[in-house]
Amino acid sequence: MTTSLTGDEKDDLIRSLTRQLKVSHAESNLHLAEVRRFNFIVSEITEAAEGGIFVRQNVGGDYMYISEQLAEILGYGDVGMPPSYRQFLEQIHPEDLNRALEFAAMRKPVKTNAASPASATSSAPAQATIGAPEGAPAYQSVLSLPDKKPIPLNIFTTGAGAHLEFRYLNQAGEYRWFRASAKRYQPDAGPEQIIGLIIDINDVKLLEAQRQAVNEELKAFMYSVAHDLRAPVRHIASFAEVIREEPDAPAEERELYLGYVEQSADKLGKMIDGLLMLSRNQRYVPQIVPVNIENLLEELIRKTRQSEMQAPELIIEQDAFPIIHTDAGQIEQVIQNLLSNAIKYSSTQERAVVRINYYLQESQHIISFSDNGIGFDPAYADKLFKLFSRLYVEDDIPGTGVGLASVHRIMRNLNGVIEADGKPGVGATFTIRLPVKVGATSAF
């Protein structure tokens, strides 16, 4: 039996359905506005925190939502990042990833339920209810489908004050430090989720490393000062006491003791001067200017030939040098010290040869000072740059053990490095590497 509507009834039905449609449309617009407002709030909060959001909507699956802002922070803003947990892990530094996975394995709960006969004999992966609350109906979605490959453990530590710090490889091929903070979320239906925020902490990590290096250097410095400055002071005190206790000693003997006192006082003065120079170099801010290395070398070679102990025959050979953009005063200290050492430590030869080489390699100015002197065991190369550390006794080659320590600090101040190589009885080579100033033209 069918009942037809009259004209008025049809109009009433249409008006009722229209009202319901308008209400539904208004509710949809309201929900859409709330979603937009929520997205705006989340975006503003993450931007204020200088971080980006990620969501693992199923810890048993590979899918991982990575926000555009997070991709930008991680260094992939131009190309974006795939929503894959495995691929995200591939860019983490291997040391940090291994540490995170080991920690994840330690905190992973151990399942004590005995396996059923069916599960013991079946190799098919579990379906549908992974992560579902107890009593929830079975379901199956793209996010909950099992993966052919085993999913790595969840490395994102959750809980109050829990963070994961790791280095991540960006698009430019550089590792930077990041910190991830995460929370677990269990929806009414569906698998457990991980929601987190990642921020860039690279500058903080660099400052921590610098502070630690400075603290270690300060400890070594204080030990060296306390230990090495005692020697000349002890000599002065000892010979002064001998002179006082032997007032009737022959004049020649007293003159000898006074000579020892003067030598020790002179050495102590030089060590203190070296410490002052080292301190100035530590606080000094480089002033980068064009430096004519050839003119500088010509002047330093002339002065060093007049003042430094040298071999009966001394030959100094050098390459042509371009104009180098660096700090004029500090590079002069470096060249003066390395040139003096090359001449001084080859002075035991009848014919000493000092070679100063230059070449440009991978945006670095490479300058090396080689000699055919007494050399050194390369196993002790690092010891050369420590304060008051010398490989030879004072009677062989005079020195205070401050020069190379100062050179090492200056090179670090200039964003460069110094390297040493040698062979006992054959000679030594000291090489400095200076960065080429961006935009500078180096002309010979």
Secondary structure, DSSP 8 states (H G I E B T S, - for coil): ------HHHHHHHHHHHHHHHHHHHHHHHHHHHHHHHHHHHHHHHHHHTTEEEEEES-TTSSB-EE-HHHHHHTT-TTT---SBHHHHHHTB-HHHHHHHHHHHHHHS----S---HHHHH--S---S-TT--TT------GGGS--SS--------BSTT--EEEEEE-TTS-EEEEEEEEEEE--SSS--EEEEEEEE-HHHHHHHHHHHHHHHHHHHHHHHHHHHTHHHHHHHHHHHHHHHH-TTS-HHHHHHHHHHHHHHHHHHHHHHHHHHHHHHHHH----EEEEEHHHHHHHHHHHHHHHS---SEEEEEE----EEEEEHHHHHHHHHHHHHHHHHHTTTSSEEEEEEEEEEETTEEEEEEEE-SS---GGGGGGGGSTT--SS-TTTS---S-HHHHHHHHHHHTT-EEEEEEETTTEEEEEEEEE--TT-----
